């Protein structure tokens, strides 16, 4: 059985923090594949018009081209409309068959999880990995007892994951990756022509953004 993680988001633009998450989780969870799943338009961000899906897909493809375990899925882009994660997971399972599937989210998404469509069902459909982010606490008070029982807290631990895995769909908390890069801040800096930390963007992505004057 193959093991793969799916990381959804706008990736507008993809940055070094996203790639660091992919590489670290691939190591920690012994993944065969790490799949980036760019959204056509995130349903929980209805007021913001994202950069063209074609450009975001191209930037992801460029950023991951030298990492053979990383893939970029067009599943949600091909729909041409906003999609909810609870609708996407069954399609992912159909595509990847018997693979053990992990859905990756940041601590910011975990904080707002109750605003997601059918959030309780979504959290019990597959395994999840929740990654720490500066400024966000991985609280559990806002979720139900059933969801709390599924949480496997790996924070502060570098032990073999095999000793932590459990039957059923689990939600893994990890602080093995900790980054403070923000796509929102990068867009603002690029728009102002003053990118404060050039190391936050892969060189190839920075060149692509400049070539097509995206921000």
MODELLER restraints for C-alpha pairs under 7 A, 6 or more apart:
rsr = mdl.restraints
at = mdl.atoms
rsr.add(forms.Gaussian(group=physical.xy_distance, feature=features.Distance(at['CA:1:A'], at['CA:98:A']), mean=6.36, stdev=0.5))
rsr.add(forms.Gaussian(group=physical.xy_distance, feature=features.Distance(at['CA:1:A'], at['CA:99:A']), mean=5.39, stdev=0.5))
rsr.add(forms.Gaussian(group=physical.xy_distance, feature=features.Distance(at['CA:1:A'], at['CA:100:A']), mean=6.76, stdev=0.5))
rsr.add(forms.Gaussian(group=physical.xy_distance, feature=features.Distance(at['CA:2:A'], at['CA:32:A']), mean=6.12, stdev=0.5))
rsr.add(forms.Gaussian(group=physical.xy_distance, feature=features.Distance(at['CA:2:A'], at['CA:99:A']), mean=4.73, stdev=0.5))
rsr.add(forms.Gaussian(group=physical.xy_distance, feature=features.Distance(at['CA:2:A'], at['CA:100:A']), mean=6.16, stdev=0.5))
rsr.add(forms.Gaussian(group=physical.xy_distance, feature=features.Distance(at['CA:3:A'], at['CA:31:A']), mean=4.95, stdev=0.5))
rsr.add(forms.Gaussian(group=physical.xy_distance, feature=features.Distance(at['CA:3:A'], at['CA:32:A']), mean=5.33, stdev=0.5))
rsr.add(forms.Gaussian(group=physical.xy_distance, feature=features.Distance(at['CA:3:A'], at['CA:33:A']), mean=6.74, stdev=0.5))
rsr.add(forms.Gaussian(group=physical.xy_distance, feature=features.Distance(at['CA:3:A'], at['CA:99:A']), mean=5.56, stdev=0.5))
rsr.add(forms.Gaussian(group=physical.xy_distance, feature=features.Distance(at['CA:3:A'], at['CA:100:A']), mean=4.74, stdev=0.5))
rsr.add(forms.Gaussian(group=physical.xy_distance, feature=features.Distance(at['CA:3:A'], at['CA:101:A']), mean=6.22, stdev=0.5))
rsr.add(forms.Gaussian(group=physical.xy_distance, feature=features.Distance(at['CA:4:A'], at['CA:31:A']), mean=5.30, stdev=0.5))
rsr.add(forms.Gaussian(group=physical.xy_distance, feature=features.Distance(at['CA:4:A'], at['CA:32:A']), mean=5.70, stdev=0.5))
rsr.add(forms.Gaussian(group=physical.xy_distance, feature=features.Distance(at['CA:4:A'], at['CA:33:A']), mean=4.69, stdev=0.5))
rsr.add(forms.Gaussian(group=physical.xy_distance, feature=features.Distance(at['CA:4:A'], at['CA:34:A']), mean=5.58, stdev=0.5))
rsr.add(forms.Gaussian(group=physical.xy_distance, feature=features.Distance(at['CA:4:A'], at['CA:99:A']), mean=6.83, stdev=0.5))
rsr.add(forms.Gaussian(group=physical.xy_distance, feature=features.Distance(at['CA:4:A'], at['CA:100:A']), mean=6.29, stdev=0.5))
rsr.add(forms.Gaussian(group=physical.xy_distance, feature=features.Distance(at['CA:4:A'], at['CA:101:A']), mean=5.32, stdev=0.5))
rsr.add(forms.Gaussian(group=physical.xy_distance, feature=features.Distance(at['CA:4:A'], at['CA:102:A']), mean=6.29, stdev=0.5))
rsr.add(forms.Gaussian(group=physical.xy_distance, feature=features.Distance(at['CA:5:A'], at['CA:33:A']), mean=6.62, stdev=0.5))
rsr.add(forms.Gaussian(group=physical.xy_distance, feature=features.Distance(at['CA:5:A'], at['CA:34:A']), mean=4.93, stdev=0.5))
rsr.add(forms.Gaussian(group=physical.xy_distance, feature=features.Distance(at['CA:5:A'], at['CA:35:A']), mean=5.99, stdev=0.5))
rsr.add(forms.Gaussian(group=physical.xy_distance, feature=features.Distance(at['CA:5:A'], at['CA:101:A']), mean=5.74, stdev=0.5))
rsr.add(forms.Gaussian(group=physical.xy_distance, feature=features.Distance(at['CA:5:A'], at['CA:102:A']), mean=4.45, stdev=0.5))
rsr.add(forms.Gaussian(group=physical.xy_distance, feature=features.Distance(at['CA:5:A'], at['CA:103:A']), mean=5.71, stdev=0.5))
rsr.add(forms.Gaussian(group=physical.xy_distance, feature=features.Distance(at['CA:5:A'], at['CA:104:A']), mean=6.62, stdev=0.5))
rsr.add(forms.Gaussian(group=physical.xy_distance, feature=features.Distance(at['CA:6:A'], at['CA:34:A']), mean=6.14, stdev=0.5))
rsr.add(forms.Gaussian(group=physical.xy_distance, feature=features.Distance(at['CA:6:A'], at['CA:35:A']), mean=4.70, stdev=0.5))
rsr.add(forms.Gaussian(group=physical.xy_distance, feature=features.Distance(at['CA:6:A'], at['CA:36:A']), mean=5.89, stdev=0.5))
rsr.add(forms.Gaussian(group=physical.xy_distance, feature=features.Distance(at['CA:6:A'], at['CA:37:A']), mean=6.52, stdev=0.5))
rsr.add(forms.Gaussian(group=physical.xy_distance, feature=features.Distance(at['CA:6:A'], at['CA:102:A']), mean=6.19, stdev=0.5))
rsr.add(forms.Gaussian(group=physical.xy_distance, feature=features.Distance(at['CA:6:A'], at['CA:103:A']), mean=4.97, stdev=0.5))
rsr.add(forms.Gaussian(group=physical.xy_distance, feature=features.Distance(at['CA:6:A'], at['CA:104:A']), mean=5.92, stdev=0.5))
rsr.add(forms.Gaussian(group=physical.xy_distance, feature=features.Distance(at['CA:7:A'], at['CA:35:A']), mean=6.17, stdev=0.5))
rsr.add(forms.Gaussian(group=physical.xy_distance, feature=features.Distance(at['CA:7:A'], at['CA:36:A']), mean=4.93, stdev=0.5))
rsr.add(forms.Gaussian(group=physical.xy_distance, feature=features.Distance(at['CA:7:A'], at['CA:37:A']), mean=5.70, stdev=0.5))
rsr.add(forms.Gaussian(group=physical.xy_distance, feature=features.Distance(at['CA:7:A'], at['CA:103:A']), mean=6.19, stdev=0.5))
rsr.add(forms.Gaussian(group=physical.xy_distance, feature=features.Distance(at['CA:7:A'], at['CA:104:A']), mean=4.86, stdev=0.5))
rsr.add(forms.Gaussian(group=physical.xy_distance, feature=features.Distance(at['CA:7:A'], at['CA:105:A']), mean=6.68, stdev=0.5))
rsr.add(forms.Gaussian(group=physical.xy_distance, feature=features.Distance(at['CA:8:A'], at['CA:36:A']), mean=6.11, stdev=0.5))
rsr.add(forms.Gaussian(group=physical.xy_distance, feature=features.Distance(at['CA:8:A'], at['CA:37:A']), mean=4.50, stdev=0.5))
rsr.add(forms.Gaussian(group=physical.xy_distance, feature=features.Distance(at['CA:8:A'], at['CA:38:A']), mean=5.73, stdev=0.5))
rsr.add(forms.Gaussian(group=physical.xy_distance, feature=features.Distance(at['CA:8:A'], at['CA:39:A']), mean=6.79, stdev=0.5))
rsr.add(forms.Gaussian(group=physical.xy_distance, feature=features.Distance(at['CA:9:A'], at['CA:37:A']), mean=6.57, stdev=0.5))
rsr.add(forms.Gaussian(group=physical.xy_distance, feature=features.Distance(at['CA:9:A'], at['CA:38:A']), mean=5.28, stdev=0.5))
rsr.add(forms.Gaussian(group=physical.xy_distance, feature=features.Distance(at['CA:9:A'], at['CA:39:A']), mean=5.72, stdev=0.5))
rsr.add(forms.Gaussian(group=physical.xy_distance, feature=features.Distance(at['CA:10:A'], at['CA:38:A']), mean=5.36, stdev=0.5))
rsr.add(forms.Gaussian(group=physical.xy_distance, feature=features.Distance(at['CA:10:A'], at['CA:39:A']), mean=5.35, stdev=0.5))
rsr.add(forms.Gaussian(group=physical.xy_distance, feature=features.Distance(at['CA:10:A'], at['CA:42:A']), mean=6.66, stdev=0.5))
rsr.add(forms.Gaussian(group=physical.xy_distance, feature=features.Distance(at['CA:11:A'], at['CA:38:A']), mean=6.43, stdev=0.5))
rsr.add(forms.Gaussian(group=physical.xy_distance, feature=features.Distance(at['CA:11:A'], at['CA:56:A']), mean=6.53, stdev=0.5))
rsr.add(forms.Gaussian(group=physical.xy_distance, feature=features.Distance(at['CA:12:A'], at['CA:51:A']), mean=6.56, stdev=0.5))
rsr.add(forms.Gaussian(group=physical.xy_distance, feature=features.Distance(at['CA:12:A'], at['CA:56:A']), mean=6.25, stdev=0.5))
rsr.add(forms.Gaussian(group=physical.xy_distance, feature=features.Distance(at['CA:12:A'], at['CA:183:A']), mean=5.99, stdev=0.5))
rsr.add(forms.Gaussian(group=physical.xy_distance, feature=features.Distance(at['CA:13:A'], at['CA:56:A']), mean=6.58, stdev=0.5))
rsr.add(forms.Gaussian(group=physical.xy_distance, feature=features.Distance(at['CA:13:A'], at['CA:183:A']), mean=5.89, stdev=0.5))
rsr.add(forms.Gaussian(group=physical.xy_distance, feature=features.Distance(at['CA:14:A'], at['CA:59:A']), mean=6.75, stdev=0.5))
rsr.add(forms.Gaussian(group=physical.xy_distance, feature=features.Distance(at['CA:14:A'], at['CA:60:A']), mean=6.17, stdev=0.5))
rsr.add(forms.Gaussian(group=physical.xy_distance, feature=features.Distance(at['CA:15:A'], at['CA:200:A']), mean=5.92, stdev=0.5))
rsr.add(forms.Gaussian(group=physical.xy_distance, feature=features.Distance(at['CA:15:A'], at['CA:201:A']), mean=4.87, stdev=0.5))
rsr.add(forms.Gaussian(group=physical.xy_distance, feature=features.Distance(at['CA:15:A'], at['CA:202:A']), mean=6.52, stdev=0.5))
rsr.add(forms.Gaussian(group=physical.xy_distance, feature=features.Distance(at['CA:16:A'], at['CA:200:A']), mean=5.25, stdev=0.5))
rsr.add(forms.Gaussian(group=physical.xy_distance, feature=features.Distance(at['CA:16:A'], at['CA:201:A']), mean=5.55, stdev=0.5))
rsr.add(forms.Gaussian(group=physical.xy_distance, feature=features.Distance(at['CA:16:A'], at['CA:202:A']), mean=6.21, stdev=0.5))
rsr.add(forms.Gaussian(group=physical.xy_distance, feature=features.Distance(at['CA:17:A'], at['CA:179:A']), mean=5.88, stdev=0.5))
rsr.add(forms.Gaussian(group=physical.xy_distance, feature=features.Distance(at['CA:17:A'], at['CA:181:A']), mean=5.92, stdev=0.5))
rsr.add(forms.Gaussian(group=physical.xy_distance, feature=features.Distance(at['CA:21:A'], at['CA:177:A']), mean=6.02, stdev=0.5))
rsr.add(forms.Gaussian(group=physical.xy_distance, feature=features.Distance(at['CA:22:A'], at['CA:34:A']), mean=6.36, stdev=0.5))
rsr.add(forms.Gaussian(group=physical.xy_distance, feature=features.Distance(at['CA:24:A'], at['CA:177:A']), mean=6.72, stdev=0.5))
rsr.add(forms.Gaussian(group=physical.xy_distance, feature=features.Distance(at['CA:26:A'], at['CA:34:A']), mean=6.75, stdev=0.5))
rsr.add(forms.Gaussian(group=physical.xy_distance, feature=features.Distance(at['CA:29:A'], at['CA:161:A']), mean=6.47, stdev=0.5))
rsr.add(forms.Gaussian(group=physical.xy_distance, feature=features.Distance(at['CA:32:A'], at['CA:69:A']), mean=6.40, stdev=0.5))
rsr.add(forms.Gaussian(group=physical.xy_distance, feature=features.Distance(at['CA:33:A'], at['CA:69:A']), mean=4.79, stdev=0.5))
rsr.add(forms.Gaussian(group=physical.xy_distance, feature=features.Distance(at['CA:33:A'], at['CA:70:A']), mean=5.86, stdev=0.5))
rsr.add(forms.Gaussian(group=physical.xy_distance, feature=features.Distance(at['CA:34:A'], at['CA:69:A']), mean=6.06, stdev=0.5))
rsr.add(forms.Gaussian(group=physical.xy_distance, feature=features.Distance(at['CA:34:A'], at['CA:70:A']), mean=4.79, stdev=0.5))
rsr.add(forms.Gaussian(group=physical.xy_distance, feature=features.Distance(at['CA:34:A'], at['CA:71:A']), mean=6.22, stdev=0.5))
rsr.add(forms.Gaussian(group=physical.xy_distance, feature=features.Distance(at['CA:35:A'], at['CA:70:A']), mean=5.81, stdev=0.5))
rsr.add(forms.Gaussian(group=physical.xy_distance, feature=features.Distance(at['CA:35:A'], at['CA:71:A']), mean=4.74, stdev=0.5))
rsr.add(forms.Gaussian(group=physical.xy_distance, feature=features.Distance(at['CA:35:A'], at['CA:72:A']), mean=5.58, stdev=0.5))
rsr.add(forms.Gaussian(group=physical.xy_distance, feature=features.Distance(at['CA:35:A'], at['CA:73:A']), mean=6.52, stdev=0.5))
rsr.add(forms.Gaussian(group=physical.xy_distance, feature=features.Distance(at['CA:36:A'], at['CA:71:A']), mean=6.19, stdev=0.5))
rsr.add(forms.Gaussian(group=physical.xy_distance, feature=features.Distance(at['CA:36:A'], at['CA:72:A']), mean=4.77, stdev=0.5))
rsr.add(forms.Gaussian(group=physical.xy_distance, feature=features.Distance(at['CA:36:A'], at['CA:73:A']), mean=6.08, stdev=0.5))
rsr.add(forms.Gaussian(group=physical.xy_distance, feature=features.Distance(at['CA:37:A'], at['CA:72:A']), mean=6.20, stdev=0.5))
rsr.add(forms.Gaussian(group=physical.xy_distance, feature=features.Distance(at['CA:37:A'], at['CA:73:A']), mean=5.18, stdev=0.5))
rsr.add(forms.Gaussian(group=physical.xy_distance, feature=features.Distance(at['CA:37:A'], at['CA:74:A']), mean=6.96, stdev=0.5))
rsr.add(forms.Gaussian(group=physical.xy_distance, feature=features.Distance(at['CA:38:A'], at['CA:76:A']), mean=6.84, stdev=0.5))
rsr.add(forms.Gaussian(group=physical.xy_distance, feature=features.Distance(at['CA:38:A'], at['CA:77:A']), mean=6.93, stdev=0.5))
rsr.add(forms.Gaussian(group=physical.xy_distance, feature=features.Distance(at['CA:39:A'], at['CA:76:A']), mean=5.54, stdev=0.5))
rsr.add(forms.Gaussian(group=physical.xy_distance, feature=features.Distance(at['CA:39:A'], at['CA:77:A']), mean=6.09, stdev=0.5))
rsr.add(forms.Gaussian(group=physical.xy_distance, feature=features.Distance(at['CA:40:A'], at['CA:53:A']), mean=5.94, stdev=0.5))
rsr.add(forms.Gaussian(group=physical.xy_distance, feature=features.Distance(at['CA:40:A'], at['CA:76:A']), mean=5.87, stdev=0.5))
rsr.add(forms.Gaussian(group=physical.xy_distance, feature=features.Distance(at['CA:40:A'], at['CA:77:A']), mean=4.66, stdev=0.5))
rsr.add(forms.Gaussian(group=physical.xy_distance, feature=features.Distance(at['CA:40:A'], at['CA:80:A']), mean=6.18, stdev=0.5))
rsr.add(forms.Gaussian(group=physical.xy_distance, feature=features.Distance(at['CA:40:A'], at['CA:81:A']), mean=6.01, stdev=0.5))
rsr.add(forms.Gaussian(group=physical.xy_distance, feature=features.Distance(at['CA:40:A'], at['CA:82:A']), mean=5.88, stdev=0.5))
rsr.add(forms.Gaussian(group=physical.xy_distance, feature=features.Distance(at['CA:41:A'], at['CA:50:A']), mean=6.80, stdev=0.5))
rsr.add(forms.Gaussian(group=physical.xy_distance, feature=features.Distance(at['CA:41:A'], at['CA:81:A']), mean=6.59, stdev=0.5))
rsr.add(forms.Gaussian(group=physical.xy_distance, feature=features.Distance(at['CA:41:A'], at['CA:82:A']), mean=4.85, stdev=0.5))
rsr.add(forms.Gaussian(group=physical.xy_distance, feature=features.Distance(at['CA:42:A'], at['CA:82:A']), mean=5.88, stdev=0.5))
rsr.add(forms.Gaussian(group=physical.xy_distance, feature=features.Distance(at['CA:43:A'], at['CA:82:A']), mean=5.44, stdev=0.5))
rsr.add(forms.Gaussian(group=physical.xy_distance, feature=features.Distance(at['CA:43:A'], at['CA:83:A']), mean=6.54, stdev=0.5))
rsr.add(forms.Gaussian(group=physical.xy_distance, feature=features.Distance(at['CA:43:A'], at['CA:84:A']), mean=6.73, stdev=0.5))
rsr.add(forms.Gaussian(group=physical.xy_distance, feature=features.Distance(at['CA:53:A'], at['CA:77:A']), mean=6.64, stdev=0.5))
rsr.add(forms.Gaussian(group=physical.xy_distance, feature=features.Distance(at['CA:59:A'], at['CA:205:A']), mean=5.69, stdev=0.5))
rsr.add(forms.Gaussian(group=physical.xy_distance, feature=features.Distance(at['CA:60:A'], at['CA:72:A']), mean=6.84, stdev=0.5))
rsr.add(forms.Gaussian(group=physical.xy_distance, feature=features.Distance(at['CA:61:A'], at['CA:72:A']), mean=6.47, stdev=0.5))
rsr.add(forms.Gaussian(group=physical.xy_distance, feature=features.Distance(at['CA:62:A'], at['CA:204:A']), mean=6.65, stdev=0.5))
rsr.add(forms.Gaussian(group=physical.xy_distance, feature=features.Distance(at['CA:62:A'], at['CA:205:A']), mean=6.78, stdev=0.5))
rsr.add(forms.Gaussian(group=physical.xy_distance, feature=features.Distance(at['CA:63:A'], at['CA:202:A']), mean=6.58, stdev=0.5))
rsr.add(forms.Gaussian(group=physical.xy_distance, feature=features.Distance(at['CA:63:A'], at['CA:204:A']), mean=6.78, stdev=0.5))
rsr.add(forms.Gaussian(group=physical.xy_distance, feature=features.Distance(at['CA:63:A'], at['CA:205:A']), mean=6.40, stdev=0.5))
rsr.add(forms.Gaussian(group=physical.xy_distance, feature=features.Distance(at['CA:64:A'], at['CA:70:A']), mean=6.15, stdev=0.5))
rsr.add(forms.Gaussian(group=physical.xy_distance, feature=features.Distance(at['CA:76:A'], at['CA:83:A']), mean=6.74, stdev=0.5))
rsr.add(forms.Gaussian(group=physical.xy_distance, feature=features.Distance(at['CA:84:A'], at['CA:117:A']), mean=6.73, stdev=0.5))
rsr.add(forms.Gaussian(group=physical.xy_distance, feature=features.Distance(at['CA:86:A'], at['CA:117:A']), mean=6.97, stdev=0.5))
rsr.add(forms.Gaussian(group=physical.xy_distance, feature=features.Distance(at['CA:86:A'], at['CA:118:A']), mean=6.88, stdev=0.5))
rsr.add(forms.Gaussian(group=physical.xy_distance, feature=features.Distance(at['CA:86:A'], at['CA:122:A']), mean=5.06, stdev=0.5))
rsr.add(forms.Gaussian(group=physical.xy_distance, feature=features.Distance(at['CA:101:A'], at['CA:126:A']), mean=6.40, stdev=0.5))
rsr.add(forms.Gaussian(group=physical.xy_distance, feature=features.Distance(at['CA:101:A'], at['CA:127:A']), mean=6.30, stdev=0.5))
rsr.add(forms.Gaussian(group=physical.xy_distance, feature=features.Distance(at['CA:102:A'], at['CA:126:A']), mean=6.53, stdev=0.5))
rsr.add(forms.Gaussian(group=physical.xy_distance, feature=features.Distance(at['CA:102:A'], at['CA:127:A']), mean=4.75, stdev=0.5))
rsr.add(forms.Gaussian(group=physical.xy_distance, feature=features.Distance(at['CA:102:A'], at['CA:128:A']), mean=4.97, stdev=0.5))
rsr.add(forms.Gaussian(group=physical.xy_distance, feature=features.Distance(at['CA:102:A'], at['CA:129:A']), mean=6.47, stdev=0.5))
rsr.add(forms.Gaussian(group=physical.xy_distance, feature=features.Distance(at['CA:103:A'], at['CA:127:A']), mean=6.26, stdev=0.5))
rsr.add(forms.Gaussian(group=physical.xy_distance, feature=features.Distance(at['CA:103:A'], at['CA:128:A']), mean=4.55, stdev=0.5))
rsr.add(forms.Gaussian(group=physical.xy_distance, feature=features.Distance(at['CA:103:A'], at['CA:129:A']), mean=6.08, stdev=0.5))
rsr.add(forms.Gaussian(group=physical.xy_distance, feature=features.Distance(at['CA:104:A'], at['CA:128:A']), mean=5.78, stdev=0.5))
rsr.add(forms.Gaussian(group=physical.xy_distance, feature=features.Distance(at['CA:104:A'], at['CA:129:A']), mean=4.75, stdev=0.5))
rsr.add(forms.Gaussian(group=physical.xy_distance, feature=features.Distance(at['CA:104:A'], at['CA:130:A']), mean=6.04, stdev=0.5))
rsr.add(forms.Gaussian(group=physical.xy_distance, feature=features.Distance(at['CA:105:A'], at['CA:129:A']), mean=6.33, stdev=0.5))
rsr.add(forms.Gaussian(group=physical.xy_distance, feature=features.Distance(at['CA:105:A'], at['CA:130:A']), mean=5.09, stdev=0.5))
rsr.add(forms.Gaussian(group=physical.xy_distance, feature=features.Distance(at['CA:105:A'], at['CA:131:A']), mean=6.33, stdev=0.5))
rsr.add(forms.Gaussian(group=physical.xy_distance, feature=features.Distance(at['CA:106:A'], at['CA:130:A']), mean=5.47, stdev=0.5))
rsr.add(forms.Gaussian(group=physical.xy_distance, feature=features.Distance(at['CA:106:A'], at['CA:131:A']), mean=4.76, stdev=0.5))
rsr.add(forms.Gaussian(group=physical.xy_distance, feature=features.Distance(at['CA:106:A'], at['CA:132:A']), mean=6.27, stdev=0.5))
rsr.add(forms.Gaussian(group=physical.xy_distance, feature=features.Distance(at['CA:106:A'], at['CA:133:A']), mean=6.62, stdev=0.5))
rsr.add(forms.Gaussian(group=physical.xy_distance, feature=features.Distance(at['CA:107:A'], at['CA:130:A']), mean=6.07, stdev=0.5))
rsr.add(forms.Gaussian(group=physical.xy_distance, feature=features.Distance(at['CA:107:A'], at['CA:131:A']), mean=5.65, stdev=0.5))
rsr.add(forms.Gaussian(group=physical.xy_distance, feature=features.Distance(at['CA:107:A'], at['CA:132:A']), mean=5.15, stdev=0.5))
rsr.add(forms.Gaussian(group=physical.xy_distance, feature=features.Distance(at['CA:107:A'], at['CA:133:A']), mean=5.60, stdev=0.5))
rsr.add(forms.Gaussian(group=physical.xy_distance, feature=features.Distance(at['CA:107:A'], at['CA:136:A']), mean=5.95, stdev=0.5))
rsr.add(forms.Gaussian(group=physical.xy_distance, feature=features.Distance(at['CA:107:A'], at['CA:137:A']), mean=6.93, stdev=0.5))
rsr.add(forms.Gaussian(group=physical.xy_distance, feature=features.Distance(at['CA:107:A'], at['CA:138:A']), mean=6.16, stdev=0.5))
rsr.add(forms.Gaussian(group=physical.xy_distance, feature=features.Distance(at['CA:108:A'], at['CA:136:A']), mean=6.17, stdev=0.5))
rsr.add(forms.Gaussian(group=physical.xy_distance, feature=features.Distance(at['CA:113:A'], at['CA:119:A']), mean=6.39, stdev=0.5))
rsr.add(forms.Gaussian(group=physical.xy_distance, feature=features.Distance(at['CA:124:A'], at['CA:169:A']), mean=5.93, stdev=0.5))
rsr.add(forms.Gaussian(group=physical.xy_distance, feature=features.Distance(at['CA:125:A'], at['CA:169:A']), mean=6.96, stdev=0.5))
rsr.add(forms.Gaussian(group=physical.xy_distance, feature=features.Distance(at['CA:126:A'], at['CA:169:A']), mean=5.27, stdev=0.5))
rsr.add(forms.Gaussian(group=physical.xy_distance, feature=features.Distance(at['CA:127:A'], at['CA:169:A']), mean=4.67, stdev=0.5))
rsr.add(forms.Gaussian(group=physical.xy_distance, feature=features.Distance(at['CA:127:A'], at['CA:170:A']), mean=4.90, stdev=0.5))
rsr.add(forms.Gaussian(group=physical.xy_distance, feature=features.Distance(at['CA:127:A'], at['CA:171:A']), mean=5.84, stdev=0.5))
rsr.add(forms.Gaussian(group=physical.xy_distance, feature=features.Distance(at['CA:128:A'], at['CA:170:A']), mean=6.34, stdev=0.5))
rsr.add(forms.Gaussian(group=physical.xy_distance, feature=features.Distance(at['CA:128:A'], at['CA:171:A']), mean=4.63, stdev=0.5))
rsr.add(forms.Gaussian(group=physical.xy_distance, feature=features.Distance(at['CA:128:A'], at['CA:172:A']), mean=6.08, stdev=0.5))
rsr.add(forms.Gaussian(group=physical.xy_distance, feature=features.Distance(at['CA:129:A'], at['CA:171:A']), mean=5.80, stdev=0.5))
rsr.add(forms.Gaussian(group=physical.xy_distance, feature=features.Distance(at['CA:129:A'], at['CA:172:A']), mean=4.72, stdev=0.5))
rsr.add(forms.Gaussian(group=physical.xy_distance, feature=features.Distance(at['CA:129:A'], at['CA:173:A']), mean=6.12, stdev=0.5))
rsr.add(forms.Gaussian(group=physical.xy_distance, feature=features.Distance(at['CA:130:A'], at['CA:172:A']), mean=6.01, stdev=0.5))
rsr.add(forms.Gaussian(group=physical.xy_distance, feature=features.Distance(at['CA:130:A'], at['CA:173:A']), mean=4.95, stdev=0.5))
rsr.add(forms.Gaussian(group=physical.xy_distance, feature=features.Distance(at['CA:130:A'], at['CA:174:A']), mean=6.29, stdev=0.5))
rsr.add(forms.Gaussian(group=physical.xy_distance, feature=features.Distance(at['CA:131:A'], at['CA:173:A']), mean=6.32, stdev=0.5))
rsr.add(forms.Gaussian(group=physical.xy_distance, feature=features.Distance(at['CA:131:A'], at['CA:174:A']), mean=5.34, stdev=0.5))
rsr.add(forms.Gaussian(group=physical.xy_distance, feature=features.Distance(at['CA:131:A'], at['CA:175:A']), mean=6.06, stdev=0.5))
rsr.add(forms.Gaussian(group=physical.xy_distance, feature=features.Distance(at['CA:131:A'], at['CA:177:A']), mean=6.74, stdev=0.5))
rsr.add(forms.Gaussian(group=physical.xy_distance, feature=features.Distance(at['CA:132:A'], at['CA:174:A']), mean=6.41, stdev=0.5))
rsr.add(forms.Gaussian(group=physical.xy_distance, feature=features.Distance(at['CA:132:A'], at['CA:175:A']), mean=5.13, stdev=0.5))
rsr.add(forms.Gaussian(group=physical.xy_distance, feature=features.Distance(at['CA:132:A'], at['CA:177:A']), mean=6.88, stdev=0.5))
rsr.add(forms.Gaussian(group=physical.xy_distance, feature=features.Distance(at['CA:132:A'], at['CA:178:A']), mean=5.98, stdev=0.5))
rsr.add(forms.Gaussian(group=physical.xy_distance, feature=features.Distance(at['CA:133:A'], at['CA:178:A']), mean=5.88, stdev=0.5))
rsr.add(forms.Gaussian(group=physical.xy_distance, feature=features.Distance(at['CA:133:A'], at['CA:179:A']), mean=6.30, stdev=0.5))
rsr.add(forms.Gaussian(group=physical.xy_distance, feature=features.Distance(at['CA:133:A'], at['CA:180:A']), mean=6.71, stdev=0.5))
rsr.add(forms.Gaussian(group=physical.xy_distance, feature=features.Distance(at['CA:134:A'], at['CA:180:A']), mean=5.99, stdev=0.5))
rsr.add(forms.Gaussian(group=physical.xy_distance, feature=features.Distance(at['CA:140:A'], at['CA:148:A']), mean=6.63, stdev=0.5))
rsr.add(forms.Gaussian(group=physical.xy_distance, feature=features.Distance(at['CA:150:A'], at['CA:169:A']), mean=6.83, stdev=0.5))
rsr.add(forms.Gaussian(group=physical.xy_distance, feature=features.Distance(at['CA:150:A'], at['CA:170:A']), mean=4.78, stdev=0.5))
rsr.add(forms.Gaussian(group=physical.xy_distance, feature=features.Distance(at['CA:150:A'], at['CA:171:A']), mean=5.69, stdev=0.5))
rsr.add(forms.Gaussian(group=physical.xy_distance, feature=features.Distance(at['CA:151:A'], at['CA:170:A']), mean=5.87, stdev=0.5))
rsr.add(forms.Gaussian(group=physical.xy_distance, feature=features.Distance(at['CA:151:A'], at['CA:171:A']), mean=4.57, stdev=0.5))
rsr.add(forms.Gaussian(group=physical.xy_distance, feature=features.Distance(at['CA:151:A'], at['CA:172:A']), mean=5.83, stdev=0.5))
rsr.add(forms.Gaussian(group=physical.xy_distance, feature=features.Distance(at['CA:152:A'], at['CA:170:A']), mean=6.67, stdev=0.5))
rsr.add(forms.Gaussian(group=physical.xy_distance, feature=features.Distance(at['CA:152:A'], at['CA:171:A']), mean=5.93, stdev=0.5))
rsr.add(forms.Gaussian(group=physical.xy_distance, feature=features.Distance(at['CA:152:A'], at['CA:172:A']), mean=4.80, stdev=0.5))
rsr.add(forms.Gaussian(group=physical.xy_distance, feature=features.Distance(at['CA:152:A'], at['CA:173:A']), mean=6.31, stdev=0.5))
rsr.add(forms.Gaussian(group=physical.xy_distance, feature=features.Distance(at['CA:153:A'], at['CA:172:A']), mean=5.87, stdev=0.5))
rsr.add(forms.Gaussian(group=physical.xy_distance, feature=features.Distance(at['CA:153:A'], at['CA:173:A']), mean=4.84, stdev=0.5))
rsr.add(forms.Gaussian(group=physical.xy_distance, feature=features.Distance(at['CA:153:A'], at['CA:174:A']), mean=6.80, stdev=0.5))
rsr.add(forms.Gaussian(group=physical.xy_distance, feature=features.Distance(at['CA:154:A'], at['CA:172:A']), mean=6.63, stdev=0.5))
rsr.add(forms.Gaussian(group=physical.xy_distance, feature=features.Distance(at['CA:154:A'], at['CA:173:A']), mean=5.56, stdev=0.5))
rsr.add(forms.Gaussian(group=physical.xy_distance, feature=features.Distance(at['CA:154:A'], at['CA:174:A']), mean=5.11, stdev=0.5))
rsr.add(forms.Gaussian(group=physical.xy_distance, feature=features.Distance(at['CA:155:A'], at['CA:173:A']), mean=6.24, stdev=0.5))
rsr.add(forms.Gaussian(group=physical.xy_distance, feature=features.Distance(at['CA:155:A'], at['CA:174:A']), mean=4.77, stdev=0.5))
rsr.add(forms.Gaussian(group=physical.xy_distance, feature=features.Distance(at['CA:155:A'], at['CA:175:A']), mean=5.11, stdev=0.5))
rsr.add(forms.Gaussian(group=physical.xy_distance, feature=features.Distance(at['CA:156:A'], at['CA:175:A']), mean=6.81, stdev=0.5))
rsr.add(forms.Gaussian(group=physical.xy_distance, feature=features.Distance(at['CA:181:A'], at['CA:200:A']), mean=6.72, stdev=0.5))
rsr.add(forms.Gaussian(group=physical.xy_distance, feature=features.Distance(at['CA:186:A'], at['CA:195:A']), mean=6.97, stdev=0.5))
rsr.add(forms.Gaussian(group=physical.xy_distance, feature=features.Distance(at['CA:187:A'], at['CA:215:A']), mean=6.28, stdev=0.5))
rsr.add(forms.Gaussian(group=physical.xy_distance, feature=features.Distance(at['CA:189:A'], at['CA:195:A']), mean=4.75, stdev=0.5))
rsr.add(forms.Gaussian(group=physical.xy_distance, feature=features.Distance(at['CA:189:A'], at['CA:196:A']), mean=6.94, stdev=0.5))
rsr.add(forms.Gaussian(group=physical.xy_distance, feature=features.Distance(at['CA:190:A'], at['CA:215:A']), mean=5.81, stdev=0.5))
rsr.add(forms.Gaussian(group=physical.xy_distance, feature=features.Distance(at['CA:191:A'], at['CA:215:A']), mean=4.95, stdev=0.5))
